[in-house]
Amino acid sequence: VKTIVFDKTGTLTEGRFQLIHLDVIGTQKTRRQVLELLASMESHSSHPLAATLVNAAKQEGVQILKNGLVLDHTVLKGEGVKATVHGVEVYVGNPRLFQRIKLYDTLPSTEKEKALSWSTKGGTVGFLGIPGMGIIGMFCVADGVRKEAKEVISALLDDGVNVLMLTGDSHSAAKVVANEIGLPEENIRSHFLPEDKLHFV
């Protein structure tokens, strides 16, 4: 074996996220309403990050909307999810998604800087938005590195094995994990969609 490719989330990291930050943007929705939308959208998703948002809402006593109120729930591969809630199209996902649907540009520069700061500290940043209303919330979740990851990576590198880490996360978030496990920055492949990972392998 000359090369080993690891996925980041749930492999080199524990895959158990914690909600670190949740900011409401603008005055159109309260924190409770933002959490209700996030949890209702994510309750249909199997991603580890989704369960974190649902649990955060439950801890604050926020009710999750019943299935009949969340319609046309669609997973947008490598980007997030969209659905119709109370007759309104709602999106939850990463910066890539919001750049594609042209809502990221309307985000105030102070909020963009804050999201970048969260990412450079190793967090995974996401947004909640409604076309016509813009981005109404943003959040940051963090995932701890598996305790054995550094030792495994070190042993492989010492044996001359080329080790690569693939992730859909930003490069800055991936770099924090790489530093923690002793993986050189040039061995990171970030911003990968699921099919990018497959084609890379």
TORPA-4810 file (N, C-alpha, C, O; in nm, 3 decimals):
<nodes>
NODE_1_0.086_-0.119_0.000_0.000_0.000_0.000_0.089_0.123_0.000_0.171_0.142_0.089_V
NODE_2_0.070_0.206_-0.103_0.154_0.327_-0.114_0.078_0.454_-0.077_0.138_0.553_-0.035_K
NODE_3_-0.056_0.450_-0.092_-0.138_0.569_-0.061_-0.265_0.527_0.012_-0.329_0.428_-0.026_T
NODE_4_-0.301_0.601_0.115_-0.428_0.580_0.185_-0.505_0.712_0.185_-0.450_0.817_0.217_I
NODE_5_-0.632_0.704_0.148_-0.718_0.823_0.142_-0.824_0.812_0.252_-0.900_0.715_0.257_V
NODE_6_-0.827_0.911_0.339_-0.927_0.917_0.445_-1.031_1.025_0.416_-0.998_1.133_0.367_F
NODE_7_-1.157_0.995_0.446_-1.256_1.100_0.454_-1.236_1.166_0.591_-1.187_1.103_0.684_D
NODE_8_-1.275_1.293_0.602_-1.252_1.363_0.729_-1.360_1.333_0.833_-1.332_1.277_0.939_K
NODE_9_-1.483_1.372_0.801_-1.590_1.366_0.901_-1.632_1.224_0.933_-1.672_1.147_0.845_T
NODE_10_-1.623_1.190_1.061_-1.665_1.057_1.106_-1.559_0.950_1.085_-1.580_0.834_1.121_G
NODE_11_-1.445_0.988_1.028_-1.336_0.892_1.008_-1.214_0.940_1.087_-1.170_0.874_1.181_T
NODE_12_-1.159_1.054_1.048_-1.051_1.115_1.125_-1.108_1.195_1.243_-1.042_1.215_1.345_L
NODE_13_-1.232_1.241_1.226_-1.301_1.307_1.337_-1.410_1.214_1.390_-1.441_1.112_1.329_T
NODE_14_-1.467_1.250_1.503_-1.563_1.162_1.569_-1.699_1.158_1.500_-1.775_1.062_1.517_E
NODE_15_-1.731_1.263_1.423_-1.862_1.268_1.360_-1.972_1.305_1.459_-2.091_1.287_1.430_G
NODE_16_-1.932_1.357_1.575_-2.029_1.403_1.675_-2.013_1.554_1.689_-1.924_1.603_1.760_R
NODE_17_-2.099_1.626_1.622_-2.089_1.772_1.618_-2.152_1.836_1.741_-2.239_1.778_1.806_F
NODE_18_-2.107_1.957_1.770_-2.170_2.042_1.872_-2.197_2.178_1.809_-2.115_2.229_1.733_Q
NODE_19_-2.312_2.235_1.841_-2.344_2.369_1.792_-2.265_2.470_1.875_-2.284_2.480_1.996_L
NODE_20_-2.176_2.544_1.810_-2.090_2.640_1.878_-2.149_2.781_1.871_-2.148_2.855_1.969_I
NODE_21_-2.199_2.818_1.752_-2.256_2.952_1.733_-2.386_2.942_1.653_-2.399_2.858_1.564_H
NODE_22_-2.480_3.029_1.686_-2.600_3.047_1.605_-2.636_3.195_1.608_-2.670_3.249_1.713_L
NODE_23_-2.628_3.260_1.493_-2.660_3.402_1.482_-2.784_3.423_1.397_-2.797_3.364_1.290_D
NODE_24_-2.874_3.504_1.445_-2.990_3.546_1.366_-2.949_3.671_1.290_-2.894_3.765_1.348_V
NODE_25_-2.975_3.673_1.160_-2.936_3.787_1.076_-3.062_3.865_1.038_-3.159_3.810_0.985_I
NODE_26_-3.058_3.993_1.066_-3.175_4.077_1.039_-3.278_4.065_1.151_-3.251_4.007_1.256_G
NODE_27_-3.396_4.120_1.126_-3.500_4.124_1.230_-3.627_4.051_1.185_-3.731_4.062_1.250_T
NODE_28_-3.617_3.977_1.073_-3.738_3.914_1.019_-3.779_3.789_1.096_-3.897_3.752_1.097_Q
NODE_29_-3.683_3.725_1.162_-3.712_3.602_1.238_-3.645_3.610_1.375_-3.539_3.671_1.391_K
NODE_30_-3.709_3.548_1.475_-3.648_3.537_1.607_-3.554_3.417_1.611_-3.554_3.335_1.519_T
NODE_31_-3.474_3.406_1.717_-3.386_3.291_1.734_-3.468_3.162_1.736_-3.429_3.062_1.676_R
NODE_32_-3.582_3.166_1.805_-3.668_3.050_1.815_-3.719_3.007_1.677_-3.722_2.888_1.645_R
NODE_33_-3.759_3.104_1.595_-3.809_3.074_1.461_-3.698_3.018_1.372_-3.721_2.927_1.292_Q
NODE_34_-3.579_3.074_1.386_-3.464_3.025_1.308_-3.431_2.881_1.346_-3.408_2.797_1.260_V
NODE_35_-3.430_2.853_1.476_-3.403_2.716_1.523_-3.511_2.619_1.478_-3.482_2.506_1.440_L
NODE_36_-3.637_2.664_1.482_-3.748_2.579_1.439_-3.733_2.542_1.291_-3.754_2.427_1.254_E
NODE_37_-3.698_2.639_1.209_-3.678_2.613_1.065_-3.560_2.519_1.043_-3.570_2.422_0.968_L
NODE_38_-3.448_2.548_1.109_-3.329_2.465_1.094_-3.358_2.320_1.132_-3.327_2.227_1.058_L
NODE_39_-3.417_2.302_1.250_-3.443_2.166_1.300_-3.545_2.093_1.213_-3.532_1.974_1.187_A
NODE_40_-3.647_2.165_1.168_-3.751_2.103_1.084_-3.695_2.060_0.950_-3.732_1.955_0.897_S
NODE_41_-3.605_2.140_0.894_-3.540_2.106_0.767_-3.445_1.988_0.786_-3.440_1.897_0.702_M
NODE_42_-3.370_1.989_0.895_-3.264_1.889_0.915_-3.315_1.757_0.973_-3.244_1.657_0.969_E
NODE_43_-3.437_1.757_1.026_-3.490_1.632_1.085_-3.510_1.523_0.980_-3.526_1.406_1.014_S
NODE_44_-3.509_1.562_0.853_-3.525_1.466_0.742_-3.391_1.416_0.688_-3.388_1.328_0.602_H
NODE_45_-3.282_1.472_0.738_-3.150_1.443_0.682_-3.075_1.342_0.769_-3.097_1.336_0.889_S
NODE_46_-2.986_1.264_0.708_-2.909_1.162_0.781_-2.767_1.209_0.816_-2.694_1.135_0.881_S
NODE_47_-2.728_1.329_0.773_-2.593_1.377_0.800_-2.575_1.401_0.951_-2.667_1.450_1.016_H
NODE_48_-2.456_1.367_1.007_-2.433_1.388_1.150_-2.458_1.532_1.194_-2.505_1.556_1.305_P
NODE_49_-2.428_1.625_1.106_-2.448_1.767_1.136_-2.596_1.797_1.159_-2.631_1.881_1.241_L
NODE_50_-2.683_1.728_1.085_-2.827_1.751_1.095_-2.878_1.719_1.235_-2.956_1.795_1.292_A
NODE_51_-2.833_1.606_1.290_-2.877_1.565_1.424_-2.837_1.668_1.528_-2.908_1.688_1.627_A
NODE_52_-2.724_1.733_1.508_-2.677_1.836_1.601_-2.773_1.953_1.607_-2.803_2.004_1.716_T
NODE_53_-2.821_1.997_1.491_-2.914_2.111_1.486_-3.049_2.073_1.547_-3.112_2.155_1.614_L
NODE_54_-3.093_1.951_1.522_-3.219_1.904_1.580_-3.208_1.899_1.732_-3.299_1.943_1.803_V
NODE_55_-3.097_1.846_1.782_-3.078_1.837_1.928_-3.067_1.975_1.993_-3.118_1.996_2.103_N
NODE_56_-2.999_2.068_1.923_-2.985_2.204_1.976_-3.122_2.270_1.991_-3.148_2.339_2.089_A
NODE_57_-3.209_2.247_1.893_-3.345_2.303_1.899_-3.423_2.242_2.015_-3.492_2.313_2.088_A
NODE_58_-3.412_2.111_2.032_-3.484_2.043_2.140_-3.438_2.092_2.277_-3.518_2.107_2.370_K
NODE_59_-3.307_2.118_2.289_-3.252_2.165_2.416_-3.305_2.303_2.453_-3.311_2.339_2.571_Q
NODE_60_-3.344_2.381_2.353_-3.401_2.513_2.379_-3.554_2.510_2.379_-3.620_2.614_2.380_E
NODE_61_-3.610_2.388_2.378_-3.755_2.375_2.387_-3.830_2.409_2.260_-3.949_2.439_2.264_G
NODE_62_-3.760_2.406_2.146_-3.822_2.441_2.018_-3.887_2.317_1.957_-3.826_2.211_1.951_V
NODE_63_-4.010_2.332_1.912_-4.084_2.221_1.850_-4.042_2.206_1.704_-4.019_2.304_1.634_Q
NODE_64_-4.034_2.081_1.659_-4.004_2.053_1.518_-4.137_2.041_1.443_-4.229_1.973_1.488_I
NODE_65_-4.145_2.108_1.330_-4.268_2.107_1.251_-4.301_1.966_1.204_-4.212_1.888_1.171_L
NODE_66_-4.429_1.934_1.202_-4.473_1.803_1.156_-4.447_1.787_1.006_-4.439_1.885_0.932_K
NODE_67_-4.433_1.660_0.964_-4.397_1.629_0.825_-4.482_1.701_0.722_-4.430_1.746_0.620_N
NODE_68_-4.613_1.713_0.747_-4.702_1.775_0.649_-4.673_1.921_0.621_-4.718_1.976_0.521_G
NODE_69_-4.596_1.985_0.711_-4.564_2.126_0.695_-4.431_2.148_0.624_-4.401_2.259_0.580_L
NODE_70_-4.351_2.041_0.612_-4.223_2.048_0.541_-4.237_1.960_0.416_-4.233_1.837_0.424_V
NODE_71_-4.253_2.024_0.302_-4.281_1.953_0.177_-4.164_1.959_0.081_-4.080_2.049_0.089_L
NODE_72_-4.159_1.862_-0.011_-4.058_1.860_-0.119_-3.916_1.870_-0.064_-3.831_1.939_-0.120_D
NODE_73_-3.890_1.800_0.047_-3.756_1.803_0.106_-3.657_1.737_0.011_-3.676_1.622_-0.029_H
NODE_74_-3.553_1.810_-0.026_-3.456_1.762_-0.126_-3.314_1.781_-0.074_-3.277_1.889_-0.029_T
NODE_75_-3.235_1.674_-0.081_-3.093_1.684_-0.046_-3.018_1.736_-0.168_-3.029_1.681_-0.277_V
NODE_76_-2.941_1.842_-0.148_-2.858_1.900_-0.254_-2.716_1.852_-0.228_-2.646_1.905_-0.141_L
NODE_77_-2.674_1.751_-0.303_-2.548_1.681_-0.274_-2.430_1.776_-0.257_-2.399_1.858_-0.344_K
NODE_78_-2.364_1.762_-0.141_-2.245_1.842_-0.115_-2.273_1.987_-0.083_-2.180_2.066_-0.067_G
NODE_79_-2.402_2.024_-0.073_-2.436_2.165_-0.049_-2.528_2.184_0.072_-2.507_2.275_0.152_E
NODE_80_-2.632_2.098_0.085_-2.728_2.116_0.193_-2.862_2.057_0.157_-2.870_1.953_0.091_G
NODE_81_-2.968_2.125_0.201_-3.104_2.078_0.174_-3.195_2.195_0.139_-3.168_2.310_0.173_V
NODE_82_-3.305_2.163_0.070_-3.408_2.264_0.047_-3.545_2.198_0.068_-3.559_2.077_0.052_K
NODE_83_-3.644_2.280_0.103_-3.780_2.230_0.123_-3.876_2.347_0.117_-3.835_2.464_0.120_A
NODE_84_-4.003_2.315_0.110_-4.106_2.418_0.117_-4.170_2.410_0.256_-4.224_2.306_0.295_T
NODE_85_-4.164_2.521_0.328_-4.218_2.528_0.464_-4.322_2.639_0.469_-4.292_2.755_0.439_V
NODE_86_-4.446_2.603_0.507_-4.555_2.702_0.508_-4.566_2.772_0.372_-4.596_2.891_0.364_H
NODE_87_-4.542_2.696_0.266_-4.555_2.752_0.131_-4.437_2.835_0.084_-4.442_2.895_-0.024_G
NODE_88_-4.330_2.840_0.164_-4.212_2.921_0.130_-4.092_2.830_0.108_-4.070_2.736_0.185_V
NODE_89_-4.013_2.858_0.004_-3.892_2.778_-0.023_-3.782_2.818_0.074_-3.749_2.936_0.088_E
NODE_90_-3.725_2.718_0.141_-3.623_2.741_0.244_-3.499_2.658_0.210_-3.510_2.543_0.167_V
NODE_91_-3.383_2.717_0.231_-3.255_2.648_0.206_-3.171_2.647_0.332_-3.166_2.746_0.406_Y
NODE_92_-3.103_2.534_0.357_-3.003_2.523_0.464_-2.881_2.457_0.402_-2.892_2.353_0.338_V
NODE_93_-2.763_2.518_0.422_-2.645_2.455_0.364_-2.520_2.538_0.380_-2.514_2.634_0.457_G
NODE_94_-2.419_2.498_0.304_-2.287_2.559_0.316_-2.273_2.683_0.226_-2.363_2.713_0.147_N
NODE_95_-2.161_2.754_0.238_-2.143_2.874_0.155_-2.157_2.847_0.005_-2.207_2.932_-0.069_P
NODE_96_-2.113_2.730_-0.040_-2.122_2.696_-0.183_-2.266_2.705_-0.232_-2.293_2.759_-0.339_R
NODE_97_-2.359_2.651_-0.152_-2.500_2.654_-0.189_-2.550_2.797_-0.200_-2.617_2.832_-0.298_L
NODE_98_-2.519_2.880_-0.102_-2.572_3.015_-0.101_-2.506_3.106_-0.204_-2.564_3.205_-0.247_F
NODE_99_-2.384_3.072_-0.243_-2.322_3.143_-0.356_-2.393_3.105_-0.485_-2.416_3.190_-0.572_Q
NODE_100_-2.428_2.977_-0.497_-2.495_2.930_-0.620_-2.633_2.991_-0.637_-2.672_3.026_-0.748_R
NODE_101_-2.709_3.004_-0.527_-2.845_3.058_-0.538_-2.848_3.211_-0.520_-2.954_3.271_-0.508_I
NODE_102_-2.727_3.270_-0.519_-2.712_3.416_-0.521_-2.766_3.486_-0.394_-2.811_3.600_-0.401_K
NODE_103_-2.760_3.417_-0.281_-2.801_3.482_-0.156_-2.679_3.525_-0.074_-2.690_3.613_0.012_L
NODE_104_-2.564_3.463_-0.100_-2.445_3.493_-0.021_-2.401_3.638_-0.041_-2.353_3.702_0.053_Y
NODE_105_-2.416_3.690_-0.163_-2.372_3.826_-0.194_-2.444_3.930_-0.110_-2.389_4.037_-0.084_D
NODE_106_-2.567_3.901_-0.068_-2.646_3.998_0.009_-2.612_3.996_0.159_-2.661_4.079_0.235_T
NODE_107_-2.529_3.899_0.201_-2.492_3.889_0.342_-2.400_4.006_0.379_-2.303_4.032_0.308_L
NODE_108_-2.428_4.077_0.490_-2.343_4.189_0.531_-2.198_4.145_0.547_-2.171_4.033_0.589_P
NODE_109_-2.105_4.233_0.514_-1.962_4.199_0.518_-1.917_4.159_0.659_-1.829_4.074_0.674_S
NODE_110_-1.979_4.219_0.762_-1.941_4.182_0.899_-1.975_4.035_0.927_-1.901_3.966_0.997_T
NODE_111_-2.087_3.988_0.871_-2.128_3.849_0.890_-2.038_3.755_0.810_-2.005_3.645_0.855_E
NODE_112_-1.999_3.798_0.690_-1.906_3.716_0.609_-1.773_3.699_0.683_-1.716_3.590_0.685_K
NODE_113_-1.726_3.808_0.743_-1.599_3.802_0.817_-1.611_3.709_0.938_-1.519_3.635_0.971_E
NODE_114_-1.727_3.715_1.004_-1.750_3.629_1.121_-1.751_3.482_1.079_-1.692_3.397_1.147_K
NODE_115_-1.818_3.451_0.968_-1.825_3.313_0.918_-1.685_3.262_0.883_-1.651_3.147_0.910_A
NODE_116_-1.604_3.350_0.823_-1.467_3.312_0.787_-1.385_3.285_0.914_-1.305_3.192_0.918_L
NODE_117_-1.407_3.367_1.016_-1.336_3.349_1.143_-1.372_3.215_1.207_-1.285_3.144_1.257_S
NODE_118_-1.502_3.181_1.205_-1.545_3.051_1.259_-1.477_2.936_1.185_-1.433_2.839_1.245_W
NODE_119_-1.471_2.951_1.052_-1.413_2.845_0.969_-1.264_2.827_0.996_-1.215_2.714_1.001_S
NODE_120_-1.192_2.937_1.013_-1.047_2.928_1.034_-1.014_2.868_1.170_-0.901_2.826_1.194_T
NODE_121_-1.113_2.864_1.259_-1.093_2.801_1.390_-1.136_2.655_1.388_-1.137_2.589_1.492_K
NODE_122_-1.170_2.604_1.269_-1.201_2.462_1.255_-1.348_2.427_1.253_-1.383_2.309_1.245_G
NODE_123_-1.434_2.528_1.259_-1.578_2.501_1.258_-1.632_2.480_1.117_-1.573_2.525_1.019_G
NODE_124_-1.745_2.410_1.109_-1.818_2.395_0.984_-1.932_2.497_0.986_-2.016_2.496_1.075_T
NODE_125_-1.932_2.584_0.886_-2.026_2.696_0.883_-2.141_2.667_0.788_-2.121_2.616_0.678_V
NODE_126_-2.262_2.699_0.831_-2.380_2.682_0.747_-2.473_2.802_0.758_-2.460_2.885_0.848_G
NODE_127_-2.566_2.809_0.664_-2.658_2.922_0.658_-2.802_2.873_0.640_-2.826_2.762_0.594_F
NODE_128_-2.895_2.959_0.678_-3.038_2.937_0.657_-3.088_3.057_0.578_-3.068_3.171_0.618_L
NODE_129_-3.153_3.030_0.464_-3.198_3.142_0.381_-3.327_3.116_0.308_-3.366_3.001_0.283_G
NODE_130_-3.393_3.225_0.274_-3.519_3.221_0.200_-3.508_3.320_0.085_-3.485_3.439_0.109_I
NODE_131_-3.524_3.275_-0.041_-3.519_3.368_-0.154_-3.620_3.481_-0.134_-3.735_3.458_-0.096_P
NODE_132_-3.574_3.603_-0.160_-3.659_3.720_-0.139_-3.643_3.779_-0.001_-3.675_3.896_0.021_G
NODE_133_-3.593_3.699_0.091_-3.570_3.746_0.229_-3.421_3.749_0.259_-3.376_3.826_0.344_M
NODE_134_-3.344_3.664_0.189_-3.200_3.658_0.210_-3.162_3.555_0.314_-3.243_3.470_0.352_G
NODE_135_-3.038_3.564_0.362_-2.989_3.475_0.467_-3.039_3.528_0.600_-3.011_3.642_0.637_I
NODE_136_-3.113_3.444_0.674_-3.173_3.489_0.800_-3.106_3.428_0.923_-3.138_3.464_1.036_I
NODE_137_-3.013_3.337_0.900_-2.941_3.277_1.012_-2.814_3.210_0.965_-2.805_3.164_0.851_G
NODE_138_-2.716_3.205_1.054_-2.594_3.130_1.023_-2.546_3.061_1.149_-2.567_3.110_1.260_M
NODE_139_-2.481_2.948_1.130_-2.442_2.867_1.245_-2.304_2.806_1.222_-2.254_2.799_1.110_F
NODE_140_-2.246_2.762_1.332_-2.115_2.696_1.326_-2.118_2.574_1.416_-2.154_2.585_1.533_C
NODE_141_-2.081_2.460_1.362_-2.072_2.338_1.441_-1.927_2.288_1.437_-1.855_2.310_1.340_V
NODE_142_-1.887_2.220_1.543_-1.750_2.169_1.550_-1.754_2.020_1.582_-1.846_1.970_1.647_A
NODE_143_-1.651_1.951_1.535_-1.642_1.806_1.545_-1.502_1.773_1.597_-1.403_1.815_1.539_D
NODE_144_-1.494_1.698_1.705_-1.364_1.665_1.763_-1.288_1.559_1.685_-1.347_1.471_1.623_G
NODE_145_-1.156_1.569_1.689_-1.069_1.471_1.624_-1.067_1.342_1.706_-1.061_1.347_1.829_V
NODE_146_-1.072_1.226_1.638_-1.062_1.097_1.709_-0.927_1.090_1.782_-0.824_1.130_1.728_R
NODE_147_-0.930_1.039_1.903_-0.808_1.040_1.986_-0.695_0.957_1.926_-0.578_0.985_1.951_K
NODE_148_-0.730_0.854_1.846_-0.625_0.768_1.788_-0.576_0.818_1.652_-0.482_0.761_1.596_E
NODE_149_-0.640_0.923_1.597_-0.610_0.965_1.460_-0.464_1.008_1.441_-0.400_0.970_1.343_A
NODE_150_-0.414_1.088_1.534_-0.276_1.138_1.520_-0.176_1.025_1.518_-0.082_1.024_1.438_K
NODE_151_-0.195_0.928_1.607_-0.103_0.814_1.616_-0.107_0.731_1.488_-0.002_0.688_1.439_E
NODE_152_-0.226_0.709_1.433_-0.241_0.631_1.310_-0.174_0.702_1.193_-0.099_0.641_1.116_V
NODE_153_-0.201_0.832_1.179_-0.142_0.910_1.069_0.009_0.911_1.080_0.080_0.893_0.981_I
NODE_154_0.059_0.932_1.201_0.204_0.935_1.224_0.268_0.802_1.185_0.372_0.801_1.120_S
NODE_155_0.206_0.691_1.223_0.261_0.558_1.192_0.264_0.535_1.041_0.361_0.480_0.988_A
NODE_156_0.158_0.576_0.972_0.153_0.558_0.826_0.258_0.643_0.755_0.328_0.595_0.665_L
NODE_157_0.270_0.769_0.798_0.369_0.857_0.735_0.510_0.806_0.761_0.596_0.813_0.673_L
NODE_158_0.535_0.755_0.883_0.668_0.701_0.916_0.700_0.578_0.832_0.817_0.549_0.806_D
NODE_159_0.597_0.505_0.789_0.616_0.387_0.704_0.627_0.423_0.555_0.637_0.335_0.470_D
NODE_160_0.625_0.555_0.526_0.639_0.599_0.387_0.510_0.593_0.307_0.513_0.600_0.184_G
NODE_161_0.397_0.579_0.375_0.268_0.577_0.306_0.221_0.720_0.283_0.226_0.803_0.374_V
NODE_162_0.176_0.748_0.163_0.121_0.881_0.131_-0.023_0.886_0.183_-0.108_0.808_0.140_N
NODE_163_-0.051_0.977_0.275_-0.183_0.987_0.337_-0.252_1.115_0.291_-0.196_1.224_0.301_V
NODE_164_-0.375_1.100_0.241_-0.452_1.216_0.195_-0.584_1.223_0.271_-0.640_1.121_0.310_L
NODE_165_-0.632_1.345_0.292_-0.760_1.366_0.359_-0.854_1.441_0.265_-0.820_1.547_0.212_M
NODE_166_-0.974_1.384_0.244_-1.074_1.447_0.158_-1.188_1.501_0.243_-1.228_1.437_0.341_L
NODE_167_-1.240_1.617_0.206_-1.352_1.673_0.281_-1.433_1.770_0.194_-1.381_1.831_0.101_T
NODE_168_-1.558_1.781_0.228_-1.643_1.881_0.164_-1.632_2.015_0.233_-1.683_2.115_0.183_G
NODE_169_-1.565_2.017_0.348_-1.548_2.141_0.425_-1.453_2.238_0.356_-1.388_2.204_0.258_D
NODE_170_-1.447_2.359_0.410_-1.355_2.460_0.360_-1.211_2.417_0.389_-1.186_2.333_0.475_S
NODE_171_-1.119_2.478_0.316_-0.977_2.443_0.334_-0.931_2.483_0.475_-0.853_2.412_0.538_H
NODE_172_-0.980_2.598_0.523_-0.936_2.646_0.654_-0.983_2.552_0.766_-0.908_2.526_0.860_S
NODE_173_-1.106_2.502_0.757_-1.156_2.408_0.857_-1.078_2.277_0.850_-1.045_2.219_0.953_A
NODE_174_-1.049_2.231_0.728_-0.973_2.107_0.709_-0.830_2.122_0.762_-0.773_2.027_0.816_A
NODE_175_-0.775_2.241_0.745_-0.637_2.266_0.788_-0.622_2.253_0.940_-0.520_2.205_0.989_K
NODE_176_-0.725_2.296_1.014_-0.721_2.284_1.160_-0.711_2.137_1.201_-0.633_2.102_1.289_V
NODE_177_-0.792_2.051_1.136_-0.789_1.908_1.165_-0.654_1.849_1.124_-0.595_1.770_1.198_V
NODE_178_-0.607_1.887_1.006_-0.477_1.835_0.957_-0.365_1.869_1.054_-0.280_1.785_1.084_A
NODE_179_-0.365_1.992_1.104_-0.262_2.033_1.201_-0.268_1.948_1.327_-0.166_1.910_1.384_N
NODE_180_-0.390_1.918_1.369_-0.409_1.843_1.494_-0.363_1.698_1.481_-0.318_1.638_1.579_E
NODE_181_-0.374_1.642_1.361_-0.336_1.501_1.343_-0.198_1.485_1.279_-0.154_1.373_1.254_I
NODE_182_-0.132_1.597_1.251_0.003_1.590_1.197_0.011_1.560_1.048_0.107_1.499_1.001_G
NODE_183_-0.091_1.602_0.975_-0.093_1.580_0.830_-0.051_1.708_0.759_-0.104_1.815_0.789_L
NODE_184_0.044_1.700_0.664_0.087_1.821_0.592_-0.029_1.886_0.516_-0.118_1.816_0.466_P
NODE_185_-0.028_2.017_0.507_-0.137_2.090_0.442_-0.155_2.049_0.296_-0.267_2.046_0.245_E
NODE_186_-0.045_2.017_0.229_-0.056_1.979_0.087_-0.127_1.845_0.067_-0.160_1.808_-0.046_E
NODE_187_-0.152_1.772_0.175_-0.223_1.643_0.166_-0.374_1.658_0.186_-0.446_1.559_0.193_N
NODE_188_-0.421_1.783_0.194_-0.564_1.810_0.210_-0.628_1.831_0.073_-0.572_1.898_-0.014_I
NODE_189_-0.747_1.772_0.055_-0.830_1.803_-0.064_-0.965_1.848_-0.009_-1.041_1.766_0.044_R
NODE_190_-0.996_1.977_-0.021_-1.116_2.033_0.040_-1.219_2.075_-0.066_-1.192_2.068_-0.186_S
NODE_191_-1.335_2.117_-0.019_-1.446_2.160_-0.105_-1.490_2.050_-0.202_-1.536_2.079_-0.313_H
NODE_192_-1.475_1.924_-0.161_-1.510_1.812_-0.250_-1.656_1.773_-0.233_-1.704_1.757_-0.120_F
NODE_193_-1.727_1.759_-0.343_-1.860_1.699_-0.343_-1.843_1.548_-0.328_-1.733_1.497_-0.351_L
NODE_194_-1.949_1.474_-0.289_-1.934_1.327_-0.278_-1.879_1.263_-0.404_-1.795_1.173_-0.397_P
NODE_195_-1.928_1.308_-0.521_-1.878_1.247_-0.646_-1.733_1.286_-0.675_-1.662_1.212_-0.742_E
NODE_196_-1.689_1.404_-0.624_-1.549_1.445_-0.639_-1.460_1.345_-0.566_-1.354_1.306_-0.616_D
NODE_197_-1.504_1.304_-0.446_-1.426_1.208_-0.367_-1.414_1.075_-0.442_-1.307_1.016_-0.450_K
NODE_198_-1.525_1.032_-0.496_-1.527_0.906_-0.571_-1.433_0.913_-0.692_-1.353_0.822_-0.714_L
NODE_199_-1.444_1.021_-0.770_-1.360_1.035_-0.889_-1.212_1.048_-0.852_-1.125_0.999_-0.923_H
NODE_200_-1.185_1.113_-0.740_-1.047_1.129_-0.695_-0.985_0.993_-0.664_-0.873_0.963_-0.704_F
NODE_201_-1.063_0.910_-0.591_-1.014_0.776_-0.556_-0.996_0.692_-0.682_-0.956_0.576_-0.674_V
</nodes>
